[in-house]
């Protein structure tokens, strides 16, 4: 069973930066998009950023200009560079890969931004 493994979360002060990584434990074929979602306590999971197979990126309004999604196909990894972090960015961040047949989700990594 292929899994997505996230890393890079942690505690950071407001204004700081973190880089999240998401690597697949094996080969996943026909990936249409790779993305990052987040879920804060008491809130629904929401899309943060997505990169499609052709390279097109999409960002939620609340992270535009601060977060950057990228990928390294050779390493089968997707990244989320998060700059100018705010306390409201505190959440569990999940990696998602969408294929022709199903979604793959990571286990989540906690990001906590202190004021």
C-alpha positions as CSV (number, residue, x, y, z in Angstrom):
1,X,0.0,0.0,0.0
2,X,1.6,3.3,-1.1
3,X,1.5,6.0,1.5
4,X,2.1,9.7,1.5
5,X,4.5,10.8,4.3
6,X,4.6,14.4,5.4
7,X,7.3,16.2,7.3
8,X,8.4,19.7,8.2
9,X,5.6,20.9,10.6
10,X,6.3,22.4,13.9
11,X,6.1,25.5,16.1
12,X,7.1,28.9,14.7
13,X,6.6,32.5,15.7
14,X,4.4,34.8,13.6
15,X,6.3,36.1,10.6
16,X,8.4,32.9,10.4
17,X,8.7,30.3,7.8
18,X,8.3,26.5,7.5
19,X,8.7,24.1,4.5
20,X,6.5,21.1,4.4
21,X,7.4,18.0,2.4
22,X,5.3,15.2,1.2
23,X,6.9,12.1,-0.3
24,X,5.2,8.9,-1.7
25,X,6.5,5.7,-0.3
26,X,6.2,4.0,-3.7
27,X,5.1,4.7,-7.2
28,X,1.7,6.4,-7.8
29,X,0.7,6.6,-11.5
30,X,-1.5,9.0,-13.4
31,X,-1.4,11.7,-10.8
32,X,-3.5,14.6,-12.0
33,X,-2.8,17.0,-9.1
34,X,-0.8,17.2,-5.9
35,X,-2.0,19.5,-3.2
36,X,-2.0,20.6,0.4
37,X,-5.1,21.0,2.6
38,X,-5.4,22.1,6.2
39,X,-7.8,21.7,9.0
40,X,-8.0,23.8,12.1
41,X,-9.9,22.7,15.2
42,X,-13.6,23.0,14.8
43,X,-13.3,23.9,11.1
44,X,-13.6,22.0,7.8
45,X,-10.7,20.9,5.8
46,X,-9.8,23.4,3.2
47,X,-7.6,23.6,0.1
48,X,-4.4,25.6,0.6
49,X,-2.6,25.0,-2.7
50,X,-2.5,22.6,-5.6
51,X,-0.2,21.9,-8.5
52,X,-1.6,20.1,-11.5
53,X,0.4,17.6,-13.7
54,X,1.0,20.3,-16.3
55,X,2.4,22.6,-13.7
56,X,-0.5,25.0,-13.1
57,X,-0.8,26.1,-9.6
58,X,-3.8,27.2,-7.5
59,X,-3.7,29.0,-4.2
60,X,-6.4,29.8,-1.6
61,X,-6.8,33.6,-1.3
62,X,-5.6,33.5,2.3
63,X,-2.1,32.2,1.3
64,X,-1.5,34.0,-1.9
65,X,1.8,35.8,-1.9
66,X,3.0,33.9,1.2
67,X,2.9,30.2,0.3
68,X,4.5,28.4,-2.6
69,X,3.8,24.9,-3.8
70,X,6.5,23.1,-5.8
71,X,7.4,19.5,-6.7
72,X,10.4,17.4,-7.5
73,X,9.3,14.6,-9.8
74,X,12.6,12.8,-9.5
75,X,12.1,12.6,-5.8
76,X,8.4,11.9,-6.0
77,X,7.9,14.8,-3.5
78,X,5.8,17.9,-3.3
79,X,6.6,20.9,-1.1
80,X,4.8,23.8,0.5
81,X,7.0,26.7,1.4
82,X,5.2,28.9,3.9
83,X,6.5,32.4,4.6
84,X,5.1,35.2,6.7
85,X,3.1,32.8,8.8
86,X,0.2,34.0,10.9
87,X,-1.4,32.6,14.0
88,X,-4.5,31.8,11.9
89,X,-2.4,29.5,9.8
90,X,-2.3,27.1,12.7
91,X,-3.8,23.8,11.6
92,X,-3.0,20.2,10.7
93,X,-1.7,20.2,7.1
94,X,-2.5,17.3,4.9
95,X,-0.9,16.2,1.6
96,X,-3.3,15.0,-1.1
97,X,-2.5,13.4,-4.5
98,X,-5.4,13.0,-6.9
99,X,-5.1,10.3,-9.5
100,X,-7.5,9.0,-12.2
101,X,-8.9,6.5,-9.8
102,X,-8.6,7.7,-6.2
103,X,-7.3,10.2,-3.7
104,X,-4.2,9.6,-1.5
105,X,-3.9,11.4,1.8
106,X,-1.1,11.8,4.2
107,X,-1.4,11.4,7.9
108,X,-1.1,15.2,8.5
109,X,1.5,17.4,10.1
110,X,0.8,20.0,12.8
111,X,1.8,23.6,12.1
112,X,1.5,25.9,15.1
113,X,2.1,29.7,14.7
114,X,2.5,31.6,18.0
115,X,1.7,35.3,18.2
